[in-house]
Amino acid sequence: MQIYRGDTFKFEFSATLEDGTEHTFQEGDILKVGLKTSMPNTEYQIYQKKQITEPTKIVLFEFSHEETMKMTIGTKIMEIELTDTFGVVSTLYQEQIIVVGDVINE
């Protein structure tokens, strides 16, 4: 995936279970998404945490222009983590994202 620094970055996230069914996030679940420069790095360039308020299969994440302007150009690791209502923590998604330069420099 490739995104432009300075663009609003939004995406819908859903999870598929091993048996192929779509997971339903429950009220009280917490989803966290962040982009960092490398696997060992513990600091995220952009980060968002969402608490689920009603059962849903799809969660929308949106990062503003101001947030994405803070990112450096290059390859990032995007991670999405779920903490369920029982306190079980699971990494649901990890992918490399390429942040390319600004289309219009401000």
N, C-alpha and C positions, 0 to 999 in steps of 0.2 A: 504494500500500500504506500502511496505517496501523498503527502499533503504540503500545502504551501504555507510558509511562515507568514502570519498576519491574516490568514483567512479564518473565518469562523469554522471550527471543526466540530461537526456533530455526526453522531452515528447511533443507530439503534443496536442494542445488544440483546441476544437471546442465547440460551444454552441448550444443547441437545444431550440427552443422557445416553449411556452406552447402548441401551436397547433401541435407540432411535427416536424416542419420544421427546417432545419439547418440555423442558423444565419449567415449572411455575414457581416464580419467586414469591415468598410468603411475607405477610406483614411482619415487620421486625427484622427481616434480613437486611444486611448492609453490604452494598457493592462499592468497591473502590477501584478506580482506574487511574493509572499514571503512566507517564512517558519518562524514561530515564536514558542516560547515554550508554550504559552497559549493564550486563547482568550483575556484576559485583557492586555496582554503585547503589547506594541506599537513598540518594536524593533524587526526587522527581523534578523535572523541569515544569511540567504541568500535572495537576493532581485534582481529583474530584471524588467525593464520597457521597453516596446516596443511600438513605434509609427508605426501604420499601414500606409504603403506607397501606397498600391493598394488594391482594394477589394479582400478579401480572406475569405474562410470558416475555414481554419486551420492555427494556429499560432504555430511555433516551439519555445520552450524555451529550453535553454541548460545552465547548470551550470558546470563549469570546476572542475577538480580534486582539484585545489587550493581553490575554493569556498566551495566545500562540506567538505573539511578538517576542515573548520572553525566551522562546526556544532557540537553541543554536541549530545551524544548518548541519545536516548529516544524518547518519543512521541512529535511530532510537529503538528502544525496546518498550512496547506497550504491554502492560500487564493489567488483568482484571481479576480481582480477588473477591470471593464471597465469604462473609461470616454469617452463618445461618442462625436461626433463633436458639439453637442448642449450643452455640459457641464454636461450632466446627468451622475451621478456616480452610478454604480450598482455592487454589489458583485455577480459574476456569479458562483463562486465555492468555497466551503470550505470542507476540508476533513482532517482527521487525517492521518499523515504519521509517520511511525516508522523508525527512523534512528538507524541502528544497527552498531556494531563495525566494525573496519577495517578488511578486509580479510587478507591483508598483511600489517603488521605494518612497517612503514618507520622510 
